Amino acid sequence: MKKTPNFIIIGAARSGTTSLFQYLDAHPQISMSPVKELNFFSRNIYETKGLSWYKRQFPCRKGTVVVGEASTSYTTYPVCS
């Protein structure tokens, strides 16, 4: 089963976002994207891969209530490389 994210972790680099990502993913009712830093909204991935690609990045475990992702690049958008 796949769901669209309900929340996004946006934080500065080296500020604990990886730890938060891992703690949340360990919760039985929370599924995080398998890859941290999808950077979908801050890179040209949005134009090249499209929204359908983004939605496919969120496989959910049984019992999932909320789904999320974490990308620190969102804090610097639109001034990111």
Secondary structure as UniProt FT lines:
FT   STRAND          7..9
FT   TURN            13..14
FT   HELIX           17..26
FT   TURN            28..29
FT   STRAND          30..32
FT   TURN            40..42
FT   HELIX           45..55
FT   TURN            56..57
FT   TURN            62..63
FT   STRAND          66..70
FT   HELIX           72..75
FT   TURN            76..78
//
